[in-house]
């Protein structure tokens, strides 16, 4: 693993909105103001994920995709442009949902693609049909570590057999506290392997493509 993996904690004001029960007041954070390029918002789709879409590395075929904790929804638009015809973003904050819908109004989205943003809790979300792809980015790192096994089980529930889960593993390190909480490829393995996923590829992002200025990995899994 790169020496960058031992970097210190990520500077973010998200922990100012942490509650005593391990949850976070995301509505409070968004209502206080999250500008483009601030906190977890990198003002674009993460370059490593965009590269995978552009290279045709993700199984599409007009399928369904979901992005929990989608923020302003840059990746939703990229997935629609990349060939997914039904793309769903989840945000637990209504203010975040509104910000996402405003951003999507500025994006170019194919006429035959449907992009929907829902104000919903990932852990209680029940889609009528399973998804072919899920993208997890600054989501695992944002939830209470006590819920990580539940996170893996929920993905196993909503991704169709043979479907793909792409995790942007960030922030990497051994620091304490959060959100964002430190994660690593090994943590992701320990969560997904027993939950019914097969590891396909672990790719370290070149430094010139870092979305947020420090080490990250694109970790791809298949639902078995």
Secondary structure, 3 states (H helix, E strand, C coil): CCHHHHCCCCCCCHHHHECCCCCECHHHHHHHCCCCCCCCCCCCCCHHHHHHHHCCCCCCCCCEEEEECCCCCHHHHHHHHCCCCEEEEEECCHHHHHHHHHHHCCCCCCCCCEEEEEECCHHHCCCCCCEEEEEEECCHHHCCHHHHHHHHHHHHHHEEEEEEEEEEECCECCCCCCCCCCECHHHHHHHHHHHCEEEEEEEECCHHHCCCCCCCEEEEEEEC
